């Protein structure tokens, strides 16, 4: 997964790899964290409360879509 693949994490619910695939799991966590940071930097403070508790960029994106 490369940096340009962040949109993929927002557009699709990419499942978490099994813990037996440590390298894939680490890469998934890294991409999820980066995509979450990008989303959170792009929204105003009062909207962040609507994203609280969303575990993946996809669920965050869906919450924003439902909100607007």
N, C-alpha and C positions, 0 to 999 in steps of 0.2 A: 504494500500500500504506500503510495507516494503522496506528497503534499497536495498534489492536484486532485487526489481522491477524496478530499474533505467533503465535496459536494455529494459524493456517493453516500457518506454517512448521514447527511441531512435528508437526502431524497429517499433513502431506503433504510429499513430496519435491519441492519447487519447484525446477525447473531454473534454472541460472545463465543469465541472458540473454547473448546474443552481445555481444562487445566493441563491435560497431558501434552498439549502442544504449546509449551512455554513460550517459544519465540513468537508464534502467531498471537498468543494471548497478550504478550507484552506490546506488540505492534498495534493490536486492536485497542488496548487501553490508551496508548499514546495518541492514536488517531481520534478516539472519542474525546479525550481531554482537550486536544487542540480544537476540534470542531465545537465543543461546548464553549471554550474561551472565545472563539470567533463570534458565536451567536450572542453570548452575554455582553461582549464589547459593543455589539451593534444595536442593543435595545436600551431604552431609557430605564432609569431606576425603578419607576413604579410598575413597569412591566415585568421586571425580574421576579417579582413575587409570584407571578403566574407560571414561571418556569421552575420554581423551587420544587424539588423532589423528582423532577424528570431525570431519568437515568441516562438516556441516550440523546444524541443530537436529533435523531428522528422524532422522538417523543416531544422534544422541545419545539421542533419545527411544526409538528402537528398542533401543539398547544397554541402557538402563534397564529397558525392558519385559522384555528377555531375562534380565536380571540378577535381576529380582524376579518 
